[in-house]
Amino acid sequence: MSSKNSNKINVPEARAAMDKFKMEAAAEVGVNLKEGYNGDLSSREAGSVGGQMVKHICPVRTVVINRANRNVDKHIIPITYQYSLVL
């Protein structure tokens, strides 16, 4: 049974779009990313680029809901929910 690499991009247009997306994410976090090999990057720099890409793909949303405190009469407390939509 052979194992296929699921990270491989087979569509040339998709590869170009992903490279452009990666360069934009690197610029946003201040990492000097160049075309081709980037083995001189630290793990922290490479991770920050990947993390920035994930932030754009799966943004975290925050909702604040005010509700009555169960312990104190007529007292409102905020409850914060954070979620991300994964498709």
Order of alpha helices (4+ residues) and beta strands (2+ residues): alpha-alpha-beta-beta
